[in-house]
Structure formats: C-alpha cells, structure tokens
Amino acid sequence: MALLKKTHQTIRKVGEDIGKRFHLNTAISSIMELYNLIRKEKDALRENEAGRSVLARSMEIIIVLLAPFTPHFSEELWERTGHRDLLARFPWPSFDPDLAKEETVTVVVQINGKLRDKFEAEVGIGEPK
C-alpha cells in the first residue's frame, strides 16, 4: 500500500529533520504530504478492513508527529480519537527501514548553474560500465 510506505517514510523524515538537522519547516512539509495522500486515498481505503486499519494508523501517526509543534492541539486530537493516556507519554513512532526505502530518486541536471532537466532513476542504479 502506498499509504503505509509513505507513513514509514514520513516517520523517518520527520525524526531526522527534528532530531538531527533541526529543519522544522521540512518536517511540517513532510507531514502535510502524508496528509494530502490520506485525503486522496481515504475513500478507497475505507472499503476493506486492512485499508481502514492503515488509514487509522496513519492518522494516529500524524497526530504524534505534530505533537512537538502543536502540543496542546495534538493532545486534544489524541483524546478525541479515543486514547485515554497522554500523548506526551506515547513513544515516538518507529519506522520499518524496508518500507521507508525510496525506490526512485529525482536526478537534477544543471549546466553552468542552470536547470536543464530532471528525471527519475532507480536507487542504486550505479554508473554505466
């Protein structure tokens, strides 16, 4: 499922952005990208039990990831989703490295500082022989 993969990628990215690089704006951007994917796929995911489970887990993860930025609002959302314990006591979510792995990357071609082209390539493709 694309949403499951994106959720694990977002957990990894937000954790790195906050904990290692202090890039708070890109952390918020990653959370917004996950939310946009949820909005796009929510109707299809609601059709079966596995999809509903992934949808619920992804929404729960969004609340947890937002907590460092909006602690009071996140606590309110956490309570409204049926949790009785405090969000502040909930551990930071972990991600599955296999699910968080990127399959393609965007390669940017610049000549003399000017953007000439962009293309997608598989991760680890290597140089031609």
C-alpha positions as CSV (number, residue, x, y, z in Angstrom):
1,M,0.0,0.0,0.0
2,A,1.3,3.4,-0.9
3,L,-0.1,5.0,2.3
4,L,1.8,2.5,4.5
5,K,5.0,3.2,2.7
6,K,4.5,7.0,2.8
7,T,3.7,6.8,6.6
8,H,7.0,5.0,7.3
9,Q,8.9,7.4,5.1
10,T,7.3,10.4,6.9
11,I,8.2,9.0,10.3
12,R,11.8,8.6,9.2
13,K,12.0,12.1,7.6
14,V,10.4,14.0,10.4
15,G,12.5,12.2,13.0
16,E,15.7,13.1,11.1
17,D,14.5,16.7,10.4
18,I,13.7,17.4,14.0
19,G,16.4,15.3,15.8
20,K,19.4,15.7,13.5
21,R,19.1,18.7,11.3
22,F,16.6,21.0,13.0
23,H,14.8,21.6,9.7
24,L,11.4,22.2,11.2
25,N,9.8,23.6,8.0
26,T,10.6,20.4,6.0
27,A,9.3,18.3,8.8
28,I,6.0,20.1,8.7
29,S,6.0,19.8,4.9
30,S,6.5,16.0,5.1
31,I,3.5,15.7,7.5
32,M,1.4,17.8,5.0
33,E,2.5,15.5,2.1
34,L,1.3,12.5,4.2
35,Y,-2.0,14.2,5.0
36,N,-2.6,15.0,1.3
37,L,-2.0,11.4,0.4
38,I,-4.5,10.3,3.1
39,R,-7.1,12.7,1.7
40,K,-6.5,11.4,-1.8
41,E,-6.8,7.7,-0.9
42,K,-9.2,7.7,2.0
43,D,-12.3,6.6,0.1
44,A,-10.6,3.6,-1.4
45,L,-9.0,2.6,1.9
46,R,-12.4,2.7,3.7
47,E,-13.6,-0.2,1.5
48,N,-11.9,-3.0,3.4
49,E,-10.6,-3.8,6.9
50,A,-6.9,-3.7,6.1
51,G,-7.3,-0.3,4.4
52,R,-9.2,1.1,7.4
53,S,-6.5,-0.1,9.7
54,V,-3.7,1.6,7.7
55,L,-5.8,4.7,7.5
56,A,-6.4,4.9,11.2
57,R,-2.7,4.2,12.0
58,S,-1.6,6.9,9.5
59,M,-3.9,9.4,11.1
60,E,-2.6,8.5,14.6
61,I,1.0,8.9,13.3
62,I,0.2,12.4,12.0
63,I,-1.1,13.4,15.5
64,V,2.1,12.0,17.1
65,L,4.3,13.7,14.6
66,L,2.6,17.1,15.1
67,A,3.0,16.9,18.9
68,P,6.4,18.7,19.0
69,F,5.0,21.6,17.0
70,T,1.4,21.8,18.4
71,P,1.4,20.0,21.8
72,H,-1.9,21.2,23.1
73,F,-3.8,20.8,19.8
74,S,-2.2,17.3,19.4
75,E,-3.3,16.3,22.9
76,E,-6.8,17.3,22.1
77,L,-6.9,15.3,18.9
78,W,-5.3,12.4,20.7
79,E,-8.1,12.4,23.3
80,R,-10.8,12.8,20.6
81,T,-9.5,9.7,18.8
82,G,-10.3,7.6,21.9
83,H,-7.0,7.5,23.7
84,R,-7.1,7.8,27.4
85,D,-3.4,8.2,28.2
86,L,-1.5,11.4,27.5
87,L,0.1,11.8,24.1
88,A,3.2,13.2,25.8
89,R,3.8,9.7,27.3
90,F,3.4,7.9,24.0
91,P,6.7,6.9,22.5
92,W,8.0,8.3,19.2
93,P,6.9,6.0,16.4
94,S,9.4,3.8,14.8
95,F,9.6,3.0,11.1
96,D,10.4,-0.1,9.1
97,P,13.6,0.6,7.1
98,D,12.4,-1.7,4.3
99,L,9.1,0.2,3.9
100,A,10.8,3.6,4.3
101,K,13.3,2.9,1.5
102,E,12.9,5.1,-1.6
103,E,12.6,3.2,-4.9
104,T,13.4,6.1,-7.2
105,V,15.1,9.5,-6.8
106,T,14.9,12.6,-8.8
107,V,18.1,13.5,-10.6
108,V,18.6,17.1,-11.5
109,V,20.8,18.1,-14.5
110,Q,22.4,21.5,-14.2
111,I,24.8,23.1,-16.7
112,N,26.6,26.3,-15.6
113,G,24.2,26.7,-12.7
114,K,21.1,26.5,-14.9
115,L,18.5,23.7,-14.6
116,R,18.4,21.8,-17.9
117,D,16.4,18.7,-17.0
118,K,15.1,16.4,-14.3
119,F,14.4,12.7,-14.4
120,E,13.6,9.8,-12.2
121,A,16.1,7.0,-11.6
122,E,16.1,3.8,-9.5
123,V,18.0,4.0,-6.3
124,G,21.4,2.3,-6.5
125,I,21.5,2.1,-10.3
126,G,25.2,2.9,-10.4
127,E,27.3,4.2,-13.2
128,P,27.2,2.6,-16.7
129,K,30.0,0.2,-17.5
